Amino acid sequence: MKYEPACLEIFLTRLAFLLFGKSVYKTFADRLPLEGGEKVLDFGCGMGTVAYYVAKKIPHGQLTCLDISRRWLNACRKTLHSFRNIIYMHCEFPELENESFDAAYCHFVLHDIPERELERIIPALIKSIKPHGLFIFREPLNDTENISVIKRLTGQNNLILKNSRITDIPVMGNALESIYYKQ
Ligand SMILES: C[S@@+](CC[C@H](N)C(=O)[O-])C[C@H]1O[C@@H](n2cnc3c(N)ncnc32)[C@H](O)[C@@H]1O
């Protein structure tokens, strides 16, 4: 579903990033098991809240920030202007090269996408991950229906659950955080 944010929404998100960046987004980035040289995909990067911390973790790697919204992607460019290891990708449907990423993550993205789109998007994301690569998401727990759709699709697409936990995120409430690896 295509959606462009209003200036106020971008401003408020930037404010939240300044106030809660470490407690909300860095905690997620810190959980990603990365060594520093990986190729990573941030699907639904928004203004680069998580990407800002992930880019620091992979100084010898490359982070692809993908979003359906041009406005969010432009805001992301501003957030990440000091990093050189970023590729920006504006796309409606992820047409990604097969087995090109060591890890792909989604932070508060999948729960908002209708089931019929998730049926196309999740397999495409998984195809883009290398064998033994990682698929990680953190999604709010209040939408239990979409969480079960996400779990079903990950299960049907060659992923093995490595780690899962429920976490209480400041301001945002309970979320499910799961790390899968590809067989
Ligand atoms: C709630 S925001 C989360 C942004 C960021 N991950 C964060 O946690 O701050 C959801 C983002 O997903 C993007 N998005 C939604 N559907 C998408 C799709 N089908 N493909 C790519 N991006 C999408 C939106 O444009 C928006 O930037």
The ligand as a Gaussian input file, in Angstrom:
#p B3LYP/6-31G(d) Opt

LIG

0 1
 C        6.266000       2.245000      10.631000
 S        7.453000       2.635000       9.422000
 C        8.921000       1.895000      10.135000
 C       10.163000       2.540000       9.619000
 C       11.468000       2.027000      10.248000
 N       11.691000       0.635000       9.945000
 C       11.430000       2.281000      11.734000
 O       11.267000       1.335000      12.501000
 O       11.572000       3.461000      12.130000
 C        7.076000       1.498000       8.090000
 C        7.908000       1.776000       6.843000
 O        7.717000       0.719000       5.931000
 C        7.558000       1.246000       4.616000
 N        6.799000       0.281000       3.812000
 C        5.510000      -0.098000       3.943000
 N        5.172000      -1.005000       3.008000
 C        6.289000      -1.212000       2.259000
 C        6.589000      -2.036000       1.130000
 N        5.669000      -2.824000       0.584000
 N        7.824000      -1.997000       0.618000
 C        8.770000      -1.197000       1.172000
 N        8.565000      -0.387000       2.237000
 C        7.335000      -0.398000       2.773000
 C        6.826000       2.565000       4.857000
 O        6.944000       3.464000       3.763000
 C        7.510000       3.071000       6.124000
 O        8.663000       3.808000       5.839000

